Amino acid sequence: MKFPRIYADEQGETHIGVCHRPEHDAPFGPPPTPMGRMTAIEGVSSLVMFSVPAGIEVPAHNAPQPYICIVLSGEGEVVASDGSTERLGPGGVLYCDDVTGKGHVTRSITNLSLAFINRASS
């Protein structure tokens, strides 16, 4: 499974790339069980939902810890320090992994509702 990721390189520059989670065949639902594709199960430590009005720009900051951001409603964008931009709408997913480096800027294009899912510590 692939989805956007923001991360920092060794020089501290942040970039938007691709997060890849290996998948395997897995049954989905009750019999007759159709098959789907599933990643390995990973532990999560917390979930928080957050909303922000249109027009807000959060200055450059780092992710406090690796987390997955899911857009519940609205539209927003994330800008990496290298200038690359990822615009996300409802259902959009971004793996935020830039816990070091120059960070990223976040903008709400419209009223925006998000869910942040923090990964469990290893």
C-alpha positions as CSV (number, residue, x, y, z in Angstrom):
1,M,0.0,0.0,0.0
2,K,1.4,3.4,-0.9
3,F,0.5,6.9,0.3
4,P,2.3,10.2,0.7
5,R,5.0,10.7,3.4
6,I,6.8,13.8,4.6
7,Y,10.3,13.1,6.0
8,A,13.7,14.8,6.6
9,D,16.9,13.7,4.9
10,E,20.4,13.6,6.5
11,Q,20.9,17.4,5.8
12,G,17.6,18.3,7.5
13,E,15.7,19.2,4.3
14,T,12.2,17.9,4.3
15,H,10.7,16.2,1.3
16,I,7.4,14.7,0.2
17,G,7.8,11.1,-0.9
18,V,6.0,7.8,-0.8
19,C,5.4,5.6,2.2
20,H,5.2,1.9,1.2
21,R,3.7,-0.7,3.5
22,P,4.0,-4.3,2.3
23,E,0.7,-6.1,1.7
24,H,-0.5,-9.6,1.7
25,D,-3.8,-11.4,0.7
26,A,-6.3,-11.5,3.5
27,P,-10.0,-12.5,3.9
28,F,-12.4,-9.6,4.2
29,G,-15.8,-10.0,5.8
30,P,-18.0,-13.0,6.7
31,P,-18.5,-16.1,4.4
32,P,-18.5,-16.3,1.5
33,T,-15.3,-14.5,2.3
34,P,-14.0,-12.2,-0.4
35,M,-10.2,-11.6,-0.5
36,G,-8.5,-8.3,-0.1
37,R,-5.1,-6.9,0.5
38,M,-3.9,-6.0,4.0
39,T,-0.7,-4.6,5.7
40,A,0.8,-6.0,8.8
41,I,-1.0,-4.9,12.0
42,E,0.8,-2.1,13.8
43,G,0.1,-0.8,17.3
44,V,-1.2,2.7,17.8
45,S,-0.9,4.7,21.0
46,S,-3.4,7.5,20.5
47,L,-6.0,9.1,18.3
48,V,-7.0,12.8,18.3
49,M,-9.3,14.7,16.0
50,F,-8.7,18.3,15.2
51,S,-10.4,21.0,13.2
52,V,-9.2,24.4,12.0
53,P,-10.9,27.1,10.0
54,A,-10.1,28.0,6.4
55,G,-7.2,30.3,5.8
56,I,-4.9,29.2,8.7
57,E,-1.2,28.7,8.1
58,V,0.9,27.0,10.7
59,P,4.6,28.0,10.3
60,A,7.3,25.5,9.8
61,H,7.3,22.8,12.5
62,N,8.3,19.2,12.9
63,A,6.0,16.2,13.6
64,P,6.3,15.7,17.4
65,Q,6.4,11.9,16.7
66,P,5.7,9.8,13.7
67,Y,1.9,9.8,13.0
68,I,-0.6,9.3,10.3
69,C,-2.9,12.2,9.4
70,I,-6.3,11.5,7.7
71,V,-8.4,14.3,6.3
72,L,-11.9,13.8,7.5
73,S,-13.4,16.8,5.7
74,G,-12.2,19.9,3.9
75,E,-9.0,20.6,2.0
76,G,-5.5,21.4,3.2
77,E,-1.9,21.3,2.1
78,V,1.5,20.6,3.5
79,V,4.7,22.2,2.2
80,A,8.1,20.6,2.7
81,S,11.2,22.7,3.2
82,D,12.3,21.8,-0.4
83,G,9.2,23.5,-1.7
84,S,7.3,20.4,-2.6
85,T,3.6,20.5,-1.8
86,E,1.0,17.8,-1.1
87,R,-2.7,18.9,-1.3
88,L,-5.1,16.6,0.5
89,G,-8.9,16.4,0.6
90,P,-11.4,14.1,2.3
91,G,-10.0,10.6,2.8
92,G,-6.4,11.8,2.1
93,V,-3.6,10.3,4.1
94,L,-0.2,11.6,4.9
95,Y,2.5,9.8,7.0
96,C,4.3,12.6,8.9
97,D,7.8,11.4,9.7
98,D,9.8,14.6,9.8
99,V,10.5,14.5,13.5
100,T,13.9,16.3,12.8
101,G,15.0,18.8,10.2
102,K,13.5,22.0,8.9
103,G,9.9,20.8,9.3
104,H,6.8,21.6,7.2
105,V,4.2,24.3,6.8
106,T,0.5,23.3,7.1
107,R,-2.3,25.3,5.5
108,S,-6.1,25.0,5.7
109,I,-7.6,25.8,2.3
110,T,-11.1,25.3,3.5
111,N,-12.5,24.4,7.0
112,L,-10.5,21.3,7.8
113,S,-11.1,18.3,10.1
114,L,-8.3,15.9,10.7
115,A,-7.6,12.7,12.6
116,F,-4.0,12.1,13.9
117,I,-3.1,8.5,14.7
118,N,0.1,8.1,16.7
119,R,2.1,4.9,16.2
120,A,3.0,3.0,19.4
121,S,6.6,3.2,20.6
122,S,8.7,0.2,19.5
